[in-house]
Amino acid sequence: MLKDRIEAAAEFIRTRTPLRPEIALVLGSGLGPLAEAVEGVTIPFAEIPHFPVSTAPGHEGRLILGRLFGREVAVMQGRVHLYEGYTPQEVVFPTRVLAALGAGTVVFTNAAGGMNPEYRTGDLVVIEDHLSLAVASGLDPLRGLNDPAMGERFVSMNRAYDPELAALAATLGGLRRGTYAHVVGPSFEPPALIRLLRLAGCDLVGMSTVPEVIAARHLGMRVLAVSAVTNIAVASVADDHVTNEAEVWEAAKSIRPRLVALLERLIPALPKGMP
């Protein structure tokens, strides 16, 4: 049973630390070094029962529980993705465990391609909505039997990204807001897809976050998500630029100080307690 696997993972983590996190933080591609600011206990994903192990570059695959900027937190230093071969249900298993540990608010970060012509590499953008053709075509993490004890059968994705938290982050960091397009990957998006996603009103594109957001809302968690623009998406075959991993990692490295500064202001200001 899923509930038993979640509890087994959570119980193992509880044996390693008495800390009960109120906030969960998931660090995306190349942003993992931010976890070094946490004072606490580090647990490799591989040691946690039933936990999926990250195989993606730039994802260290560690769970850190401790204090960050005065709050008790659980920080995922890396995540898993559909493109690694995991099912949607496996991808969101860590999110369910974070909720079982007590986190009522979750902050997701990711590296994303910028599609909005006004975006520049290095921008931080608060996500206020998403589009996922993968989820729409059947890769929804809530597909299958539903346990009413974990959440409702049908979960609204309207205001999935908490408006109050989004406004708080945008104000504290002077950030733009945008719509995030989720693709499976791992291939970078062809220009034709970028043009399609732009027509659909999307500003950012990436390979994570949306399945986790769906699971978090199923569990009643408050959700905030911030994208770091690590490359500008190519929208024309006439463009001779070839998107590559190296530019993403380099951009992520340069963005870290801004993200740390944002979190230093944001984490203490997040609401206390369960939603």
Secondary structure, 3 states (H helix, E strand, C coil): CHHHHHHHHHHHHHHHCCCCCCEEEEECCCCHHHHHHCEEEEEEHHHCCCCCCCCCCCCCCEEEEEEECCEEEEEEECCCCHHHCCCHHHHCHHHHHHHHCCCCEEEEEEEEEECCCCCCCCCEEEEEEEEEHHHHCCCCCCCCCCCCCCCCCCCCCCCCCCHHHHHHHHHHHCCEEEEEEECCCCCCCCHHHHHHHHHCCCCEEECCCHHHHHHHHHCCCEEEEEEEEEEECCCCCCCCCCCCHHHHHHHHHHHHHHHHHHHHHHHHHCCCCCC
